[in-house]
Amino acid sequence: MKKYLSIFKIQVVNSLAYPGELVGRSLMIIPFMWVFYQLWSVTFRSTGAEAINGLTLRDTLWYLMMAETIELGRPRIARTVAENVKDGSIAYLLNKPYDFMLYQFSTSMGETVFRTATNALFGGAITWWLVGPPPHLSNWTLALVAVMGAWILNFAMNALIGLAAFVAEDVAPFEWIYQKLAFIFGGLLIPLDFYPQWLQTLSRFLPFSSMVYAPARLFVAPNAGGFTSIIALQFFWIMALSLALSLAYRKGLTYLTVNGG
């Protein structure tokens, strides 16, 4: 595994090579949080309630901050693999003395670390200014473990979409569908707590909730029982998606047509 750790370190250094670009991307979270604040402030005022389904305005904003941090921090692996197929560089990568999928995993994790950190920094600053400090500041460790599980799940889903490029080349439609499913069933724009009960039950079992909702909800309301169930569900989906990824990769190689020089 030393080679993949080295790839991870190289990508971390590469991510810091252009700090202006890194900061510029992360600043996007500031207008997002401002819009969320205006929207949910009106919502809570119109209901006249201090809390809705167990979430206060402060909890909701900090939940959305964490959800956006996870979403904006993930690299677009599907797009990268599709470009490798289109320009023919996939042949160069496949002939290297490393596993292609583990290489992609190492590079994506190296890129994710600082993206997530800068998003959390700017998003946390604006959210703190708008609604005050986050709840349970001393229990961030539980949320961080769940976020790491979400990173792995995000990679597995995006890698599966990327492997579709071995057959279809253009994966943009699949990526669009995945993003919309994550928005709805992952609780990216609206916490699952505000959904009808039947939709909450369905959404919480799907992998999308383990990628966004679960770590974000754990961030605002950490507890040992919830942490255990979240990690167990994440582990289940990681195993299932890893198996699917392995099978799709082997099958995809038989359909791959290399373009370019």
HELIX and SHEET records of a PDB file:
HELIX    1   1 LYS A    2  SER A   15  1                                  14    
HELIX    2   2 PRO A   19  SER A   26  1                                   8    
HELIX    3   3 ILE A   29  THR A   47  1                                  19    
HELIX    4   4 LEU A   57  GLY A   73  1                                  17    
HELIX    5   5 ILE A   77  ASP A   87  1                                  11    
HELIX    6   6 SER A   89  LEU A   94  1                                   6    
HELIX    7   7 PHE A  100  VAL A  131  1                                  32    
HELIX    8   8 LEU A  137  ASN A  139  5                                   3    
HELIX    9   9 TRP A  140  LEU A  163  1                                  24    
HELIX   10  10 ALA A  165  ALA A  168  1                                   4    
HELIX   11  11 ALA A  172  PHE A  185  1                                  14    
HELIX   12  12 LEU A  192  PHE A  194  5                                   3    
HELIX   13  13 GLN A  197  PHE A  205  1                                   9    
HELIX   14  14 PRO A  207  MET A  211  1                                   5    
HELIX   15  15 TYR A  213  VAL A  220  1                                   8    
HELIX   16  16 ALA A  224  TYR A  255  1                                  32    
SHEET    1   A 2 ALA A  51  ILE A  52  0                                        
SHEET    2   A 2 LEU A  55  THR A  56 -1                                        
END                                                                             
